[in-house]
Amino acid sequence: MRVRRSRSPLRAELIVLDAVTLQECLDDELRGRGVDLRPVDAHDPADLAGLRDRARGVEATLVRFIESGGGTITRYPDVEAFLTAHP
């Protein structure tokens, strides 16, 4: 999740909505596995930097979790590159 500084209330609402959606997915997928990742706990409406930092930490934890289990992650520079690779 990338967070950019913005004074737009709509932009901030979308960022928080993304975080809540991520939280729901994490709760569903990781329930009962002993992994507790809570990006929304870092939400501060006055400063989204904590949410950004927590999201980065969650990403790093998930990458370690996937790779330690033998999984591989393919990264793409943008959505267009992903769509080109997966028509």
C-alpha atoms as an extended CHARMM CRD file, in Angstrom:
* protein
*
        87  EXT
         1         1  MET       CA              0.0000000000        0.0000000000        0.0000000000  PROA      1               0.0000000000
         2         2  ARG       CA              1.4310000000        3.3490000000       -0.9610000000  PROA      2               0.0000000000
         3         3  VAL       CA              0.4000000000        6.4170000000        0.9980000000  PROA      3               0.0000000000
         4         4  ARG       CA              1.0590000000        9.8650000000       -0.3330000000  PROA      4               0.0000000000
         5         5  ARG       CA              0.5610000000       13.0260000000        1.6160000000  PROA      5               0.0000000000
         6         6  SER       CA             -2.6400000000       14.6280000000        0.4950000000  PROA      6               0.0000000000
         7         7  ARG       CA             -4.9890000000       17.1680000000        1.9240000000  PROA      7               0.0000000000
         8         8  SER       CA             -7.8690000000       15.6220000000        0.0080000000  PROA      8               0.0000000000
         9         9  PRO       CA            -10.4140000000       14.1140000000        2.4220000000  PROA      9               0.0000000000
        10        10  LEU       CA            -11.5750000000       11.7420000000       -0.3230000000  PROA      10              0.0000000000
        11        11  ARG       CA             -8.0130000000       10.4720000000       -0.8600000000  PROA      11              0.0000000000
        12        12  ALA       CA             -7.6070000000        9.8630000000        2.8770000000  PROA      12              0.0000000000
        13        13  GLU       CA            -10.9370000000        8.0280000000        3.0070000000  PROA      13              0.0000000000
        14        14  LEU       CA             -9.8730000000        5.7710000000        0.1300000000  PROA      14              0.0000000000
        15        15  ILE       CA             -6.5890000000        4.9670000000        1.8650000000  PROA      15              0.0000000000
        16        16  VAL       CA             -8.4020000000        4.0030000000        5.0560000000  PROA      16              0.0000000000
        17        17  LEU       CA            -10.9400000000        1.9650000000        3.0700000000  PROA      17              0.0000000000
        18        18  ASP       CA             -8.0340000000        0.0690000000        1.4510000000  PROA      18              0.0000000000
        19        19  ALA       CA             -6.5640000000       -0.6060000000        4.8950000000  PROA      19              0.0000000000
        20        20  VAL       CA             -9.8780000000       -1.8910000000        6.2580000000  PROA      20              0.0000000000
        21        21  THR       CA            -10.3240000000       -4.1480000000        3.2200000000  PROA      21              0.0000000000
        22        22  LEU       CA             -6.7850000000       -5.4740000000        3.6820000000  PROA      22              0.0000000000
        23        23  GLN       CA             -7.5290000000       -6.0730000000        7.3700000000  PROA      23              0.0000000000
        24        24  GLU       CA            -10.6520000000       -8.0750000000        6.5670000000  PROA      24              0.0000000000
        25        25  CYS       CA             -8.7230000000      -10.2210000000        4.0700000000  PROA      25              0.0000000000
        26        26  LEU       CA             -5.9240000000      -10.8130000000        6.5590000000  PROA      26              0.0000000000
        27        27  ASP       CA             -8.3970000000      -11.7340000000        9.2920000000  PROA      27              0.0000000000
        28        28  ASP       CA            -10.1430000000      -14.2340000000        7.0020000000  PROA      28              0.0000000000
        29        29  GLU       CA             -6.9730000000      -15.8160000000        5.5990000000  PROA      29              0.0000000000
        30        30  LEU       CA             -4.8410000000      -15.9350000000        8.7340000000  PROA      30              0.0000000000
        31        31  ARG       CA             -7.4480000000      -16.8870000000       11.3230000000  PROA      31              0.0000000000
        32        32  GLY       CA             -6.2260000000      -19.8400000000       13.3710000000  PROA      32              0.0000000000
        33        33  ARG       CA             -2.6690000000      -19.7070000000       12.0050000000  PROA      33              0.0000000000
        34        34  GLY       CA             -1.1110000000      -17.8270000000       14.9050000000  PROA      34              0.0000000000
        35        35  VAL       CA             -0.3940000000      -14.7620000000       12.7770000000  PROA      35              0.0000000000
        36        36  ASP       CA             -1.8090000000      -11.4420000000       13.9010000000  PROA      36              0.0000000000
        37        37  LEU       CA             -1.3620000000       -8.5850000000       11.4540000000  PROA      37              0.0000000000
        38        38  ARG       CA             -3.3790000000       -5.4760000000       12.2620000000  PROA      38              0.0000000000
        39        39  PRO       CA             -2.6390000000       -2.5770000000        9.8900000000  PROA      39              0.0000000000
        40        40  VAL       CA             -5.7550000000       -0.6860000000       10.9560000000  PROA      40              0.0000000000
        41        41  ASP       CA             -4.5040000000       -0.4730000000       14.5380000000  PROA      41              0.0000000000
        42        42  ALA       CA             -2.0420000000        2.1600000000       13.3110000000  PROA      42              0.0000000000
        43        43  HSD       CA             -4.7600000000        4.4120000000       11.8610000000  PROA      43              0.0000000000
        44        44  ASP       CA             -4.5610000000        8.0270000000       12.9810000000  PROA      44              0.0000000000
        45        45  PRO       CA             -6.8730000000       10.2870000000       10.9600000000  PROA      45              0.0000000000
        46        46  ALA       CA             -4.5400000000       13.2300000000       11.4910000000  PROA      46              0.0000000000
        47        47  ASP       CA             -1.4550000000       11.3920000000       10.1970000000  PROA      47              0.0000000000
        48        48  LEU       CA             -1.5280000000        8.4790000000        7.7790000000  PROA      48              0.0000000000
        49        49  ALA       CA              2.2210000000        7.8530000000        8.0740000000  PROA      49              0.0000000000
        50        50  GLY       CA              1.6810000000        5.2900000000       10.8460000000  PROA      50              0.0000000000
        51        51  LEU       CA             -0.7750000000        3.4040000000        8.6640000000  PROA      51              0.0000000000
        52        52  ARG       CA              1.6900000000        3.4910000000        5.7760000000  PROA      52              0.0000000000
        53        53  ASP       CA              4.5000000000        2.1930000000        7.9770000000  PROA      53              0.0000000000
        54        54  ARG       CA              2.3180000000       -0.5710000000        9.4260000000  PROA      54              0.0000000000
        55        55  ALA       CA              1.2010000000       -1.6150000000        5.9160000000  PROA      55              0.0000000000
        56        56  ARG       CA              4.8430000000       -1.8740000000        4.8620000000  PROA      56              0.0000000000
        57        57  GLY       CA              5.5750000000       -4.0050000000        7.9220000000  PROA      57              0.0000000000
        58        58  VAL       CA              2.6120000000       -6.2580000000        7.1380000000  PROA      58              0.0000000000
        59        59  GLU       CA              3.8480000000       -6.6240000000        3.5600000000  PROA      59              0.0000000000
        60        60  ALA       CA              7.3540000000       -7.5700000000        4.7550000000  PROA      60              0.0000000000
        61        61  THR       CA              5.9140000000      -10.1470000000        7.1630000000  PROA      61              0.0000000000
        62        62  LEU       CA              3.7230000000      -11.6800000000        4.4630000000  PROA      62              0.0000000000
        63        63  VAL       CA              6.6370000000      -11.8330000000        2.0000000000  PROA      63              0.0000000000
        64        64  ARG       CA              8.7820000000      -13.6460000000        4.6000000000  PROA      64              0.0000000000
        65        65  PHE       CA              5.8730000000      -15.9810000000        5.3830000000  PROA      65              0.0000000000
        66        66  ILE       CA              5.3260000000      -16.8440000000        1.6990000000  PROA      66              0.0000000000
        67        67  GLU       CA              9.0070000000      -17.2080000000        0.8120000000  PROA      67              0.0000000000
        68        68  SER       CA              9.8350000000      -19.2880000000        3.8930000000  PROA      68              0.0000000000
        69        69  GLY       CA              7.1290000000      -21.7150000000        2.7770000000  PROA      69              0.0000000000
        70        70  GLY       CA              8.7720000000      -22.0920000000       -0.6280000000  PROA      70              0.0000000000
        71        71  GLY       CA              6.5490000000      -19.6290000000       -2.4550000000  PROA      71              0.0000000000
        72        72  THR       CA              7.7840000000      -17.0910000000       -4.9630000000  PROA      72              0.0000000000
        73        73  ILE       CA              6.5260000000      -13.5910000000       -5.5780000000  PROA      73              0.0000000000
        74        74  THR       CA              6.6080000000      -11.9310000000       -8.9720000000  PROA      74              0.0000000000
        75        75  ARG       CA              6.6060000000       -8.1490000000       -8.7640000000  PROA      75              0.0000000000
        76        76  TYR       CA              5.4560000000       -5.8030000000      -11.4860000000  PROA      76              0.0000000000
        77        77  PRO       CA              6.2990000000       -2.1140000000      -11.8260000000  PROA      77              0.0000000000
        78        78  ASP       CA              2.6760000000       -1.1790000000      -12.4810000000  PROA      78              0.0000000000
        79        79  VAL       CA             -0.7780000000       -2.5250000000      -13.3170000000  PROA      79              0.0000000000
        80        80  GLU       CA             -0.1560000000       -2.3210000000      -17.0630000000  PROA      80              0.0000000000
        81        81  ALA       CA              2.8740000000       -4.6350000000      -16.7750000000  PROA      81              0.0000000000
        82        82  PHE       CA              0.8270000000       -7.1090000000      -14.7470000000  PROA      82              0.0000000000
        83        83  LEU       CA             -2.0170000000       -7.0790000000      -17.2550000000  PROA      83              0.0000000000
        84        84  THR       CA              0.3970000000       -7.5260000000      -20.1420000000  PROA      84              0.0000000000
        85        85  ALA       CA              1.9170000000      -10.5900000000      -18.4380000000  PROA      85              0.0000000000
        86        86  HSD       CA             -1.5370000000      -11.9900000000      -17.6210000000  PROA      86              0.0000000000
        87        87  PRO       CA             -3.8760000000      -11.2500000000      -20.5460000000  PROA      87              0.0000000000
